[in-house]
């Protein structure tokens, strides 16, 4: 038995011995691989009421498919990539699916890809995996397991481009004392559909930073789950999204504090422009009775750039114990700050340049936290490209 397994069993034992009534989060159904536990949604469920189901183009029907995304990888020495069975993925201790898309991905992917970082390894270069789809007619199922050994340190970047109907589950297993940085970039073509679930298991005294960035796609719905297999674990969940005309970008977070003295911090920022642009952010933190001494905070900020946009933002806290260090949340949706724009214009900055500078300032503090220089540069450039589609159309920007 590994140290991580022992820690997980210790937490599970504490939960089993606690005979006080436990709640199940209304925003995160009980995990199960059984498709029967995840019926086809109607759109009236709380977890699906914001999602335009017709635009999923048959993904929830669960049609089998042998189509795969093109896979390119840049893997530093010491990191291995292998193929394992679904049964082996379960044995590694991944978090079981909590919704139908994830259960379908696990059932239909035909096994999983395991990326393994050895114990005590410190990988200086980022692992970069590029996944590319050829056509929205292709239905693709994916299952990826990222395992980080105890006291290891590594960064993994997943880049999604092209077009497809893609439904995937990604499991992050952070061993005891590990330092993990995972980024998922959704930079699809305009017609793509992507349903993704990143399930993160944080080991004892481990630190995990997870960043989800969504720019492209017709409909993108990402779900990040966090659980703890021992005390002392920390999770930082970051997100950035920019919705254009007609796009639906949805991000859901669930931090399950099921161990004492754990931490979670959530910061998501988004911008919207163009008629029918729609973003959804649902943040949920569940603090169980055994999770004494925890700290958590979640924050979502949205900047509406034009008329005709809609940003839904719903933070939630579900608390079963009062013995905590701190818990809070914040949410805001607003237009450009008139005072900031006035300040810049009063100093000779044009209106469009002022708007550009305000938006870059809105995103830059989050982009700088990514921790991968080439990705940070790409995100800054993409924000510039998004602005050029609408707010700064026909405008030649001054370099930042």
N, C-alpha and C positions, 0 to 999 in steps of 0.2 A: 504494500500500500504506500502511495506517495504521500508527501507532506500535505499537498493540496487536497488529496482524497480524505486524509485524516481530518483536516480542517473543515471540509464540507460535511463530513459525517458528524463532527462535533456540533456544528450549527444545526443540522437536521435533528440531532438528538435533543438539543435544547428546545426546538420547536415542538417535537413530539411529546416531551415531558411537560410542556406548558399546557395545562388543561383549561385555560381561560378561553372564552369564545374568540375566534379569529374571523376577520372579515376577508372577503374576496373583492378586489378592486373592480368597480363597475366598468372601468376603462381598460381592463386587462384580464380577460377571461382565464380560467385555470389552464395551464399548459398541458398539451396532449398531442401525441403523434396521430391519434385516431381521427380520421376525417369526419366520422360520425359526431364527434364533439364540436365540430366547427361547421355548422350548416351554412348553405349558401345565403348570404345576406340579402335582405330585401331593400335596404336603405333606410329602414325605420329604426334600426338599432343605434344606440348611442355611439358606438364605435365606427359606424358607417354613415351617419346622417349627413356628413359634409362631402362625401365622396360621390361623384357622378358615376354610378355603376355602369351605365350604358357605354361609357368611354373606355371601360376596361377591355372591351372587345373579346369577350369569351374566356378570359383568363380564369375566372372563378369556376368555370365548368370543369376544369381539371383535365382537359384533353392531353393525352400523352404526346410526347414529341421527342425526337432524337436530334433536333437542331441544337447546335452549340454556338456560343459566341466565339469569335476569333480571340485567342489568348496569346498575349505577348508579355514576357516577364523580364525584369531586371532584378536578379536575385544575388546578393552579395555572398561571398564565401562563408560557409558555416550554416546557412539557412537551406533547408531541404523542402522540396515540393513533391508530394506523392498523391496517389489516388487510394482512397479507402472506401469501404462499404458503408451503407447506412447504419448497419449494426455496430460497426467500429466507431462511427461518429458518436453514436449514443453512449458507447462504453467510455469514451473520453470525458463524458460528463457535461456535454453541451445542454443548454437550456431548451426544453422541448417547445414546439411551436405554440403560440397563444392566439393565433388567428388562422383563418382558412388559407390565405395565400402562403404563409410559411409552411403549413402542414402539407399543402400541395407541392411546394418546392422540395420538401424533404422526401415525399413519396415518389415524385416523378423525375428527380434528377439522376437516378441511376447510380447513386454513390456520391461521395464528396471529395473535394480536393483539400488535402491537408498541407498547410504551410507551417513548418515546425522550426521554432527558434530554440536552440538547446539551452539547458539550464546554465546560468552564470555567463552566458555569451553577451557581449556588448557589441552590437552591430552598428557601426558608425554611418554607413550609407543606407538610405531608405530602400526598402523592398517596393518595387513599383510593378503593379500588374495592370495591364491595359486590356479591357474587354470591349470588343467591337461587334456590333450587329449589322447585318446587311439589308434587312427588310422588315417593315412592320408586319408583314404577313407571317413572319417566323415567330412561333411561340417557343420561348426558351426557358428552361428551368435550371436553376443554379443552386449549388450548395458548397459553401466554402468554410473551412474550419481553420482559424488562426490560433495556434497553440504557442504560448510563450512560457518557457521553463522558469523555474524559480530563480529569482534574482537576475533575470536576463533584462536586456534593454534593447529595444528595436522600434523602428517606424515602418508601417505598412501603408501604402497608398493604392487605392483601387480607383481606376479611371474608366468610366463608361461612356462610349461614343457610338456614333452610327445610329441605326434604328432597329428596333425589335419590340416584341411584347415580352418583357423579361420579368420573371418572378423568381426571387432568390432569397435564401436564408444564409446569413453569415454569422458564424459563432466565434466569439473571441474568448479564449480561455487564458486568463492572466494568472500565472503561477505566483506563489508566495514571494513577496518582495520585488516583483518585477516592475519595470517601468515601460509602459506600452503606449504607443501613439499610433492611432489608426485613422485614416482619412478616406472617405468615400465621396468621389466627385461624379455627379450626374450631369454630363455635358452632351446629352443626346441631341439628335436631330429633332425637328419640330413635331414629327408624327409619332415618336416613340412613346411606349407605355412601360413604366417601371414600378413594380411593387417589391419593396425590399424590407427585410427585417434583420437588424443587427442585434444579436443577443450576446451580452457581455457578462462574463463571470469574473468578478474581481476577487483575487485571492487575498489571503491575510497580508496586511501591510503593503499591498500592491497599489500601484498608481496607474490609472488608465485615462488617457485623453482620446475621446472619440469625436471626430468632426464630420458632419454631413453637409455637403455643398451641392445645391441643385440649381442649375441654370436652364438646361434644355429639356425637351420632351413635351408631348401634349399633356400627359398626366403622369405625375411622379408622386408616389406615396411611400414615404420611408418611416420605419418604426424602429426605434432604438430602445432596447430593454437592458436594464442593469440589475444584477443580483450580486450578493457578496457571499463568499465561501468561508469567511472568517473575519474577525474584528480588525480594525485599522485600515481597511481598504478605502481608496479614494477614487472617485470617478468625476471627470470633467467632460461634459457633453456640450459641444459647440456646433453651431449651424449657421449657414449663410445661404440665402436664396434670393433669386431675382426673377419675378414672373412678368412675362410679356402678354400681349393681347391673346386672349383665349386660353392661356396656360392655367393648369391646375397643379399647384405644388403643395403637397401636404406632408407635414412632419409631426410624428407622434413620439413622445418620450415617456418612459416608465422607469422610475428608479424605485426598486423594491428594497428598502432598508430592512433586511432580514437578519442582520447581525449587529451587535453593539459597536459603538465608537467608530462608525463608518461615516464617510462624507460624500456628498454629491453636489455639484455645481453645474447649472445649466444656463447657457447664454446662446440664444438664437436671434439673428437679425435678418430682416428681409425687406425688399423693395418691390413695388408693383408699378407697372405702367401699361397703358393700353386698355381698350374696351374688353371687358370680360376676364381680365387677369384676376385670378383667385388664389389666395394662399390660406393655408390652414396650419395652425400650430396648436397642438394639444400637449400640455405638459402635466404629468401626474407623478406624484411622489407618495408612496405608501410607507408609513413608519409603523412597523409591527411592534407588538408588546415587548419582544425580546431586544429591540433595537434601542437600548438606552444609551444616552451620551452621543447621539448622532448630530451631524450638522448638515443642513441642506438649504439650497436656495436656487430658484429657477426664475429666469427672466427672458422675456420675448419683446422685441422692439420691431415695429413695422413702419416703413416710410412710404406713403402713398404719393406718387409723383404726378398722376394725371387723373382725370375723371373716369368713371366707369369701372373702377377696381373694387375688389372686396377682400379684406383681410380679417379672418376669424382667428381669435387668439383666446385660448381657454386654459388658464393654469389651475391646477388642483392640488390640494394637500389632504391626504387621508391619514389621520393620526390615531394610533391606539395606545400611546403612552405619553405622559407629560414629562417624563424624565429625559429631556433632550437638551442639547446645547443651544440649538437654534434652528428655526425653520421659517421660510418666507418665500414670497413670490411677487413678481411684478410683471405687468403687461401694458403695452401702450401702442396705439396706432395713431399716426399723425401725418400731416403734410410737412413741407419744408418749414423750418423755423424762420419766421419772418424777421426776428431780431438778428439772426445770423446773416441772413441775406442782406438786410439793411446795412449791417456793419461792413460787409464786403463791398457792397455797391457804393457806400459813402467814401470808400477809398479807391474808387476808380475801377473796380472790378466789374466786368459786364455781367448782366443778369444770368446768361447761360454759364459763364465761367464760375459765377458764384454758386449756382446750383450744383455744378460738377464738383466743386471743392467741398461743399457741404456733404454730398453723398459719399465722396471718398473718405472724408473724416468719419462718417457714420460707420463705414465698413472696416477701415484700416486697423483699428485696435483689435478687431477679431481676426483679421487676416494675419496679423503679426504673430498670433498665437499658434498658427498652424505648425510651425517648426520645420518646414521643408522649403528652403529658399526658392527652388524652381517652381514649386506649386504656388507659393505666395505671389510670385511674379505673374504666373498665369492667371490667378484669380483677379489681381489688379487689372490686368489687360482685359479680362472678360467683362468686368464691371464697366470698363470704358466702352467696350463694344455694345453692351446692353443699352447704355445711355444713348449711344449714337442711333439706335433704332427709333427713338421717340423723343425723349426730352431734349437731346442735343442734336437732333436730325439736321444735317447739313452744316454742323459746326465743327471747326477744326480746333481741337482742344490744345491748351498749353500743357506741355509735359509736366507730370507731377515731379 
